[in-house]
Amino acid sequence: MEHETQPSYIRTTLRANGEKIVKKTKSTPREKIEKAVKRTKRSDVVDMMASYLEMRKKQSEEEAAALSREREEAKMREEV
């Protein structure tokens, strides 16, 4: 694993009597932990909506084809 070093920093605190305390702190190397990438909920919703719209499109095409067949059959009956 890679090590990541954080810079040192100076911390200043004041006491009640006005005395200033300065401490220089060095950071210790920490292991960089790689986390698994989380999928966002928004993309899940977008994917779900896209599949829903695709299903509705297919359903409307099937309904239009069925309606067309019914009209064609009714027209054939009228001609006979």
Backbone as CSV, one residue per row, in Angstrom:
resi,resn,N_x,N_y,N_z,CA_x,CA_y,CA_z,C_x,C_y,C_z
1,MET,0.838,-1.185,0.000,0.000,0.000,0.000,0.879,1.242,0.000
2,GLU,0.355,2.274,-0.567,1.095,3.526,-0.615,0.976,4.252,0.713
3,HIS,2.022,4.987,1.037,1.987,5.794,2.254,1.829,7.255,1.872
4,GLU,0.993,7.915,2.600,0.744,9.330,2.348,1.182,10.104,3.586
5,THR,2.040,11.077,3.395,2.538,11.862,4.519,1.796,13.179,4.581
6,GLN,1.316,13.506,5.762,0.644,14.780,5.947,1.664,15.785,6.452
7,PRO,1.547,17.044,6.081,2.518,18.051,6.515,2.387,18.334,8.010
8,SER,3.485,18.843,8.578,3.426,19.217,9.988,2.730,20.568,10.106
9,TYR,2.190,20.838,11.273,1.516,22.112,11.464,1.781,22.624,12.875
10,ILE,1.570,23.903,13.057,1.809,24.550,14.347,0.462,24.840,14.988
11,ARG,0.328,24.425,16.249,-0.909,24.657,16.978,-0.625,25.643,18.104
12,THR,-1.390,26.709,18.149,-1.202,27.734,19.170,-2.426,27.770,20.069
13,THR,-2.185,27.754,21.376,-3.295,27.873,22.326,-2.980,28.981,23.314
14,LEU,-4.000,29.599,23.827,-3.840,30.661,24.821,-4.413,30.197,26.149
15,ARG,-3.688,30.460,27.211,-4.196,30.151,28.547,-4.958,31.348,29.080
16,ALA,-5.660,31.153,30.153,-6.479,32.212,30.743,-5.630,33.397,31.194
17,ASN,-4.398,33.148,31.620,-3.547,34.242,32.088,-2.810,34.943,30.944
18,GLY,-3.147,34.621,29.686,-2.538,35.289,28.545,-1.284,34.600,28.047
19,GLU,-0.865,33.528,28.696,0.334,32.794,28.287,0.037,32.036,26.990
20,LYS,0.957,32.139,26.044,0.792,31.513,24.743,1.590,30.214,24.710
21,ILE,0.968,29.154,24.273,1.645,27.865,24.149,1.675,27.502,22.667
22,VAL,2.878,27.259,22.152,3.038,26.902,20.745,3.580,25.485,20.684
23,LYS,2.872,24.623,19.967,3.315,23.240,19.795,3.389,22.944,18.304
24,LYS,4.530,22.410,17.901,4.672,22.002,16.508,4.451,20.493,16.468
25,THR,3.512,20.096,15.670,3.148,18.688,15.605,3.459,18.159,14.214
26,LYS,4.130,17.031,14.175,4.371,16.374,12.894,3.354,15.260,12.754
27,SER,2.913,15.107,11.563,1.955,14.038,11.334,2.712,12.749,11.073
28,THR,2.051,11.671,11.325,2.646,10.364,11.084,2.160,9.855,9.739
29,PRO,2.982,9.050,9.083,2.528,8.503,7.806,1.310,7.605,8.031
30,ARG,0.347,7.740,7.168,-0.856,6.919,7.268,-0.995,6.101,6.000
31,GLU,-1.567,4.944,6.164,-1.808,4.111,4.995,-3.003,4.658,4.237
32,LYS,-2.830,4.748,2.949,-3.918,5.232,2.107,-4.822,4.042,1.799
33,ILE,-6.043,4.141,2.247,-6.986,3.052,2.052,-7.848,3.376,0.840
34,GLU,-7.832,2.465,-0.104,-8.641,2.664,-1.298,-10.014,2.068,-1.052
35,LYS,-11.023,2.890,-1.217,-12.392,2.442,-0.994,-13.020,2.065,-2.324
36,ALA,-13.945,1.148,-2.254,-14.679,0.766,-3.451,-15.552,1.937,-3.881
37,VAL,-15.633,2.130,-5.167,-16.420,3.236,-5.699,-17.898,2.917,-5.496
38,LYS,-18.601,3.849,-4.872,-20.025,3.649,-4.633,-20.807,4.155,-5.834
39,ARG,-21.820,3.403,-6.217,-22.706,3.867,-7.274,-23.670,4.857,-6.661
40,THR,-23.885,5.903,-7.372,-24.801,6.900,-6.846,-26.234,6.453,-7.072
41,LYS,-27.095,6.860,-6.179,-28.497,6.485,-6.292,-29.125,7.118,-7.516
42,ARG,-28.650,8.282,-7.875,-29.230,8.978,-9.013,-29.061,8.164,-10.291
43,SER,-27.885,7.570,-10.495,-27.688,6.798,-11.716,-28.571,5.558,-11.709
44,ASP,-28.834,4.982,-10.522,-29.746,3.853,-10.436,-31.138,4.275,-10.895
45,VAL,-31.574,5.430,-10.449,-32.892,5.936,-10.825,-32.933,6.234,-12.317
46,VAL,-31.871,6.817,-12.831,-31.814,7.130,-14.262,-31.873,5.845,-15.081
47,ASP,-31.117,4.824,-14.664,-31.139,3.543,-15.373,-32.528,2.916,-15.322
48,MET,-33.149,2.966,-14.144,-34.478,2.393,-13.983,-35.487,3.131,-14.874
49,MET,-35.394,4.452,-14.899,-36.318,5.248,-15.706,-36.110,4.967,-17.194
50,ALA,-34.865,4.810,-17.609,-34.580,4.512,-19.014,-35.189,3.169,-19.410
51,SER,-35.054,2.157,-18.546,-35.635,0.852,-18.869,-37.162,0.922,-18.859
52,TYR,-37.739,1.724,-17.960,-39.190,1.903,-17.922,-39.688,2.549,-19.218
53,LEU,-38.990,3.596,-19.660,-39.391,4.273,-20.896,-39.267,3.344,-22.102
54,GLU,-38.232,2.525,-22.112,-38.051,1.561,-23.198,-39.204,0.556,-23.212
55,MET,-39.603,0.085,-22.020,-40.706,-0.859,-21.910,-42.013,-0.216,-22.392
56,ARG,-42.262,1.033,-21.985,-43.488,1.736,-22.392,-43.508,1.966,-23.911
57,LYS,-42.356,2.261,-24.487,-42.274,2.467,-25.935,-42.637,1.179,-26.663
58,LYS,-42.071,0.068,-26.202,-42.351,-1.222,-26.815,-43.833,-1.580,-26.653
59,GLN,-44.379,-1.310,-25.467,-45.781,-1.607,-25.201,-46.700,-0.781,-26.107
60,SER,-46.386,0.492,-26.284,-47.231,1.342,-27.140,-47.144,0.908,-28.601
61,GLU,-45.966,0.450,-29.034,-45.828,-0.050,-30.403,-46.674,-1.308,-30.605
62,GLU,-46.672,-2.198,-29.601,-47.479,-3.415,-29.682,-48.968,-3.081,-29.692
63,GLU,-49.377,-2.109,-28.870,-50.782,-1.701,-28.837,-51.197,-1.085,-30.173
64,ALA,-50.327,-0.290,-30.769,-50.626,0.322,-32.065,-50.762,-0.752,-33.143
65,ALA,-49.901,-1.766,-33.098,-49.969,-2.850,-34.077,-51.261,-3.646,-33.894
66,ALA,-51.657,-3.908,-32.645,-52.893,-4.649,-32.376,-54.107,-3.849,-32.847
67,LEU,-54.117,-2.556,-32.592,-55.217,-1.700,-33.030,-55.303,-1.669,-34.556
68,SER,-54.167,-1.632,-35.198,-54.120,-1.639,-36.661,-54.701,-2.942,-37.207
69,ARG,-54.349,-4.072,-36.590,-54.889,-5.370,-37.019,-56.405,-5.415,-36.834
70,GLU,-56.886,-4.907,-35.696,-58.329,-4.899,-35.440,-59.064,-4.063,-36.486
71,ARG,-58.532,-2.914,-36.822,-59.157,-2.061,-37.842,-59.164,-2.757,-39.204
72,GLU,-58.058,-3.430,-39.507,-57.956,-4.145,-40.787,-58.987,-5.270,-40.846
73,GLU,-59.166,-5.996,-39.742,-60.150,-7.079,-39.690,-61.567,-6.521,-39.807
74,ALA,-61.839,-5.403,-39.144,-63.167,-4.790,-39.217,-63.459,-4.319,-40.639
75,LYS,-62.457,-3.796,-41.293,-62.610,-3.325,-42.673,-62.904,-4.499,-43.607
76,MET,-62.225,-5.628,-43.373,-62.435,-6.826,-44.194,-63.856,-7.348,-44.005
77,ARG,-64.383,-7.306,-42.767,-65.734,-7.785,-42.492,-66.776,-6.914,-43.189
78,GLU,-66.510,-5.608,-43.220,-67.452,-4.686,-43.864,-67.518,-4.919,-45.370
79,GLU,-66.405,-5.280,-45.969,-66.353,-5.497,-47.412,-67.080,-6.767,-47.810
80,VAL,-67.186,-7.732,-46.946,-67.799,-9.023,-47.278,-69.261,-8.917,-47.311
